[in-house]
Structures are given as structure tokens and as C-alpha cells.
């Protein structure tokens, strides 16, 4: 299985990994053969990348961070509650269902993430078929839980952290859709409206039963930055709670690696590079180092070019050295396909490095509202 930009899809290719909508319902099942109408539909849906099955990459599997049923139920729950809130014209008192509903969702997600032998941040979705906010909330939760497990938080701490991540953008339910989904750059006035989602989210969550106050602080502070350049209050350093700092990393990473109407998705190594430009100024260096160590920078299925000139597809990653994956070499330095592909372990072949990756486009550095 390999990851192919939608712009390079061809008739006759077969889908290798299911594509879901915002309710977790399958839009295209694995094994479906692509036709011109289906390819056009994928373009219309703003899909960035698609996993494709072919003979050269037979046997390469893409690890799933969540069971399909967990994903479906989580997305349905997020959609139901967020839509209910978005239909409320002003912030009311007493969303008593939030704590009950989302605690149950979090338990299922945490169970799936914890069952992995060595949890890694693997790409959840590189598309936005339907509603970005719902998938983004789920992705940020999963990524943050991986970081929390690696950091060694207790079960109680993981609950607060996980709920904070899952609900960090709940304030966006009160932001006008014309601002939320605008494909062009926001005006100064629109940006101020967008920024208000942090304070709105805090107000929604802070007094809710079964929602820890620290979860509300994640909604409030996930756009704050160490040097005081963030919002809503421009606080600095230790005045930003560590949970909110973890959520900020996951939020920024998922925003960059998700395909949006105003720019294509970055690949993981590109997103990590951008995050590192803010090391020590925007993000805590030690947290960023742990994040880097837990990200599958070159995910399985990604087509890469090696310093030898050969072309290959990432077939597996080492949790201890995710930047040195195992690559299935499928093409020689002259661009000819190999009759017999072979596996090259970059953690052992230290003289060989990845020099290029197959990406949809070179995305702009600006990545989040």
C-alpha cells in the first residue's frame, strides 16, 4: 500500500484504505477500483492523499490508531454535540450532557491508544471529506494522548488532558460559518472573531460537571505561546498550563497535516520542521523533542527518494528511530522499476538518507486560524 496525492491518481488504481466522512461512515471502501468519476469526486471533496494498493507495495500495512467502531462513535458524538451547540445563538448555562458523553468517548479512545505496544503519532487522516472541525478534534485528542502516555501522566491526569484535547475547539461552534470556513485569508476583524473561540470554549466548559477545570484551560490557552505572541491573553512561559502546551503542539501539527480549502496538507516531516522553528519561543523545547520522537515522520506508504538515487516506499518504522524507517526499494537510480524490490533498513544503513518525498504540493508556512 502506498500514499498517493489525489492529483496523481489514475484510472484502475485500487483504494487501499477506507475514506470516511464526518460521521465515521465509509465513503469509499478498500478495494474499490478508481474510475474517472470517482477521481473527480475525490478532487471535489478536497481529498489530499489516498492510500492505493498495488503489487510493488503488497504487504505494506498502515497502522490504525483507532478501531473503526471507536472512530465512528467518536465522530458521531462530536458531531451531535457540536451541532447542538452551534444551533444555540448564545452561550447558555448547563450543558450537562457534555461531561457524560465525552468521558465515555474518551475512555474508548484511550483504550485503543493504550493497547498499542509503543504508541506513535501516525497520520489519522490526510483529507477533510466533509467537516474539518470534527475530525480535527478527534485527531488532536489521539495525538495528545500519545504524548501524555509517553510523558507518564496518571490515569486521572490523562482524563483531564484527553478531555481538554477533545474539546479544545468547542468554542468554534459559536463562530459564524462564513469566518470558520472562509477559503481566503481572514481580515483583521474576522481574525478577532476567530480568536474569540478560545474564551468561548472556556466559558462553555468551566462550570460543567464531569469536565475538569484544566480541560477548560486547554480550550482557553491552546493558542498561547511561550514568548507571549499567542492569544487570547498573550501570557508567557509557565503561565501557560502544561496540558495546554501539549494540546497546542498536537493542534498545530494536525492543522498542518490536514488538507484545507486554502492550502494543501503538509507531510509529517514538513510539519515537524515548521514546529521546530518555534522551539524555545513558541513551544517548549523538551515537549517538542518528545513530540518529535513520537511522530512517524515518514509514515508507511510514503514514496521517497534516497541519497543513492533509488526510489522506495516506506514499509515500516522503528518506534525508537522513526526518522530512519525501513524502505522498500522499488526503482533504481535511473528511474526504472525493479523486477524484485528489496527492503532497506535505514537504521542499519546509516550512509543512506531520505532526500525527497512525494508530496501534493509545497504548502505555505501559514497553517492555522
Secondary structure, DSSP 8 states (H G I E B T S, - for coil): -EEEEGGG--TT-EE-S-EE-TTS-EEE-TT-B--HHHHHHHHHTTB-EEEEE-STTTT-----SS-HHHHHHHHHHHHHHHHHHHT-SS--S--THHHHHHHHHHHHHHHHHHTSTT--B----SB-SS-HHHHHHHHHHHHHHHHHHHHT--HHHHHHHHHHHHTTTGGGGGS-HHHHT-SS---HHHHHHHHTHHHHHHHHHTT-TTS-HHHHHHHHHTT--TTS-SSSS---GGGS-HHHHHHHHHHHHHHHTS-BTTB----HHHHHHHHHTTBTTTB-HHHHHHHHHHB-SS-TT-EEEETTS-EEEEEEEETTEEEEEEEEEEE-TTS-EEEEEEEEETTT-TT--EEEE--S----S----
